[in-house]
């Protein structure tokens, strides 16, 4: 593959911003190559890849194997992916704080609904802390 075939550039739209399960698995794979101690890739997710995504996965792996972290496009892609996740983590934390301060009398739902929303946000907050996305 030539530099023009860099899969981190070719598939940037799937690595940055795409929000469906197979794209999220590709993103996890890429971030695990960037920092395997912080970011984990679940190999069992490969069973959900269609042919297109499997080819992308193999191209990403092959390129990384050859160029490792000396590839500036790989490094920039990972930094951008992490920056987007930091922004999402900050949004989640703001929403969690709002939900925690919500007066049930002003909430459009039951106490159980509010508790469920808070629990979901708290789970994401813990994941975000584990990925060092929250200062």
SULSUL-V369440 format. One record per backbone hydrogen bond with DSSP energy under -0.5 kcal/mol. NH is the residue of the N-H (numbers start at 0). CO is the residue of the C=O. If there is no record, write none. Layout:
# SULSUL-V369440
nh/co
NH/CO
NH/CO
This chain:
# SULSUL-V369440
nh/co
4/1
5/2
8/5
9/5
10/6
11/8
13/10
14/10
15/11
16/14
17/12
23/19
24/20
25/21
26/22
27/23
28/24
29/25
30/26
31/27
32/28
33/29
34/30
37/34
38/34
42/40
44/41
45/42
46/43
47/44
48/45
53/49
54/50
55/51
56/52
57/53
58/54
59/55
60/56
61/57
62/58
63/59
64/60
65/61
66/62
67/63
69/66
70/67
71/69
74/70
75/71
76/72
77/73
78/74
79/75
80/76
81/77
82/78
83/79
84/80
85/81
86/82
87/83
88/84
89/85
90/86
91/87
92/88
93/89
94/90
95/91
96/92
97/93
98/94
99/95
100/96
101/98
103/101
105/102
106/103
108/106
113/109
114/110
115/111
116/112
117/113
118/114
119/115
120/116
121/117
122/118
123/119
124/120
125/121
126/122
127/123
128/124
129/125
130/126
131/128
132/127
